[in-house]
Amino acid sequence: MTDHRPADRVAEAFEAQRDRLRAVAYRVLGSHADAEDAVQEAWMRLARQDAAAIENLAAWLTTVVGRISLDVLRSRQARPEASYGDGLWELVPTVDDGPVPEEYVAVADSVGLALLVVLDSLGPSERLAFVLHDMFGVPFHEIGQILGKSADATKMIASRARRKVRTTERPAVVAREQREVIRAFRAAAFNGDFEGLLCVLDPDVRLTVDTPGGEVVTIGATEVAAGARMFAGSVARHQAVLVDGRLGYVSWREDGTPLSIIAFTVVDDRITGIQILVDPGRLASMRLPAPNGGLTDRVPGATVRSGHTEGASDVE
């Protein structure tokens, strides 16, 4: 009878590292799907190795995941549309009960999508070095092995990335003003007010719509305004929500089925980004506020991050 215990021990050791590896890959890549792929690829590579010859499994796996993630980042440079973002739709939108306390905003900004936006401005080597060292404490000499650099050169790369992160101007979170901008957008969309939409949209606004067939990206206020007027006609009811700390809302059709989740990025009283999820399958797998302000039951087997909600507030 074949003894599978060594293989079992390797599998157990890998599983003990999986959450950490997933966290590393997600911070580097900004995508839960890509992070899962990177971790799975690391497991496949480990399965082809003589695990007994690996002195430090945690370091070896971190290096492998780092190299895989670096390759993904570099490939994105040739495909700029393939960026972070899918994590937005793997969170449960929570009912928006009004202005967000400043301390909550600070926490959301430091660990959520806003940080990923800042990291997205870094080059692949800078992002990898910053994430591995500053967030996970990986020594510079180990990061250097991934980058093909010396420890000193890697330290300089991480330092450069750190300066960029600290000096990158982030949109000021002024909840009341942001709500007014979004209300103006909603009112203009529902009233078919094309000029009103142009007044609240940044000229270079980016609209990303997640459909069953993939992402559809539209750039430019004129094009986004035209699409917003057409889409508004399908909405029977909506509920104000927070999606990863950003203002937005969930919309339903007349029969009560979810139509979309929308999240906005507002900078200087203009909407610079809109992300809309309209994929019925993904909407069905999420725990959404119900049209009456409550919470729908979570779909069995759905993989989502749990959220806490209290009260209800319709977008005015």
Secondary structure as the mmCIF struct_conf table of DSSP 4:
data_model
#
loop_
_struct_conf.conf_type_id
_struct_conf.id
_struct_conf.beg_label_comp_id
_struct_conf.beg_label_asym_id
_struct_conf.beg_label_seq_id
_struct_conf.end_label_comp_id
_struct_conf.end_label_asym_id
_struct_conf.end_label_seq_id
HELX_RH_AL_P HELX_RH_AL_P1 ARG A 5 LEU A 29
BEND BEND1 GLY A 30 GLY A 30
HELX_RH_AL_P HELX_RH_AL_P2 HIS A 32 ALA A 47
TURN_TY1_P TURN_TY1_P1 ARG A 48 ARG A 48
BEND BEND2 GLN A 49 GLN A 49
HELX_RH_3T_P HELX_RH_3T_P1 ALA A 51 ALA A 53
BEND BEND3 GLU A 55 GLU A 55
HELX_RH_AL_P HELX_RH_AL_P3 LEU A 57 ALA A 78
TURN_TY1_P TURN_TY1_P2 PRO A 80 GLU A 81
BEND BEND4 ALA A 82 ALA A 82
BEND BEND5 TYR A 84 TYR A 84
HELX_RH_3T_P HELX_RH_3T_P2 ASP A 86 GLU A 90
STRN STRN1 LEU A 91 LEU A 91
HELX_LH_PP_P HELX_LH_PP_P1 VAL A 92 PRO A 93
STRN STRN2 THR A 94 VAL A 95
BEND BEND6 GLY A 98 PRO A 99
HELX_LH_PP_P HELX_LH_PP_P2 VAL A 100 PRO A 101
HELX_RH_AL_P HELX_RH_AL_P4 GLU A 102 VAL A 111
BEND BEND7 GLY A 112 GLY A 112
HELX_RH_AL_P HELX_RH_AL_P5 LEU A 113 LEU A 119
TURN_TY1_P TURN_TY1_P3 ASP A 120 SER A 121
BEND BEND8 LEU A 122 LEU A 122
HELX_RH_AL_P HELX_RH_AL_P6 PRO A 124 PHE A 130
HELX_RH_PI_P HELX_RH_PI_P1 VAL A 131 MET A 135
TURN_TY1_P TURN_TY1_P4 PHE A 136 PHE A 136
HELX_RH_AL_P HELX_RH_AL_P7 PHE A 140 LEU A 147
TURN_TY1_P TURN_TY1_P5 GLY A 148 GLY A 148
HELX_RH_AL_P HELX_RH_AL_P8 ALA A 151 THR A 167
BEND BEND9 THR A 168 THR A 168
HELX_LH_PP_P HELX_LH_PP_P3 GLU A 169 ALA A 172
HELX_RH_AL_P HELX_RH_AL_P9 ALA A 175 PHE A 190
TURN_TY1_P TURN_TY1_P6 ASN A 191 GLY A 192
HELX_RH_AL_P HELX_RH_AL_P10 PHE A 194 VAL A 200
STRN STRN3 LEU A 201 THR A 211
TURN_TY1_P TURN_TY1_P7 PRO A 212 GLY A 213
STRN STRN4 GLY A 214 ILE A 219
BEND BEND10 GLY A 220 GLY A 220
HELX_RH_AL_P HELX_RH_AL_P11 ALA A 221 ALA A 232
TURN_TY1_P TURN_TY1_P8 GLY A 233 SER A 234
BEND BEND11 ALA A 236 ALA A 236
STRN STRN5 ARG A 237 VAL A 243
TURN_TY1_P TURN_TY1_P9 ASP A 244 GLY A 245
STRN STRN6 ARG A 246 TRP A 252
TURN_TY1_P TURN_TY1_P10 GLU A 254 ASP A 255
BEND BEND12 GLY A 256 GLY A 256
STRN STRN7 PRO A 258 VAL A 267
TURN_TY1_P TURN_TY1_P11 ASP A 268 ASP A 269
STRN STRN8 ARG A 270 LEU A 277
HELX_RH_AL_P HELX_RH_AL_P12 PRO A 280 ALA A 284
TURN_TY1_P TURN_TY1_P12 SER A 285 SER A 285
BEND BEND13 MET A 286 MET A 286
STRN STRN9 PRO A 289 PRO A 289
TURN_TY1_P TURN_TY1_P13 PRO A 291 ASN A 292
BEND BEND14 GLY A 293 GLY A 294
STRN STRN10 LEU A 295 LEU A 295
HELX_LH_PP_P HELX_LH_PP_P4 THR A 296 VAL A 299
TURN_TY1_P TURN_TY1_P14 PRO A 300 GLY A 301
STRN STRN11 ARG A 305 ARG A 305
BEND BEND15 GLY A 311 GLY A 311
#
